[in-house]
Amino acid sequence: MPRWLLVAALAGCGHIGFDPITDGDAGAPGDAPSALRWDLVQTAGSGNATLTMKPLGAGHLVVIGVEIDSGGPTTTVTDNCNSYVALSTANATCSLFQTDLQIFYAFAKPSCQADTIRVAPTNNVCAVVVWEVSGIRADDPVDAVAVLNDQPRSTTPLGPKIATSAAGEFVMASAVVAFSVSGIHPGNEFTNDQVSDGNGWAHLTDPMAPAGTYQAQWDAQSGSYCASAVAFKVGP
């Protein structure tokens, strides 16, 4: 069967799941004042609708990336005490292999310490990934969102270009691919945190990166893909 027919025939998530990479980190502390510096507390990934992680810290930003079969109703994300906001402008679509990428976020409530996140859609959940980040402002956290839908086959898939308006923002980027991601492309400024279901789930490595335009890039087996990126503002 020609390769393009094989790809087109893939239903739903379209690739084999992989175990998560060890929890990522934000790198060594810099010289900047800690009050204006984010810190990546933990990341975790799952190949199904339930994700278990270390208990969440009070006031921390919790970002959730969800890979799901397309065509279903709006996904909901819950834990035992926090309410997650769907960032619908960050949703990306991979029509060729019938998969959507969705982004949610919340700020962990005090005295909660949730350690299990559940995704409740009608259709199949292929992967769930969490980033817990301290140092993000809670009143108006999202600075920028960018999306790439239905991208052509590539062995070096790209995240969307995303422009930050201030230094030191936390930027996450995800790519859902028809075949598996092996890691971040050498020399790219992002760190890949998870490879849940063979996809790329990453963050901008430098916690004091200057305001500018950034773009994640991964290495992967050749396949079509879609991608999303979100920049969050630092603050007390």
Helices and strands as residue ranges (DSSP letters): H 3-8, G 34-36, E 39-46, E 50-52, E 61-69, E 76-78, E 85-86, G 88-90, E 92-94, G 95-97, E 99-107, E 116-120, E 125-134, E 142-154, E 162-163, E 170-177, E 181-184, E 190-194, G 196-198, E 200-204, E 213-214, E 218-220, E 223-232
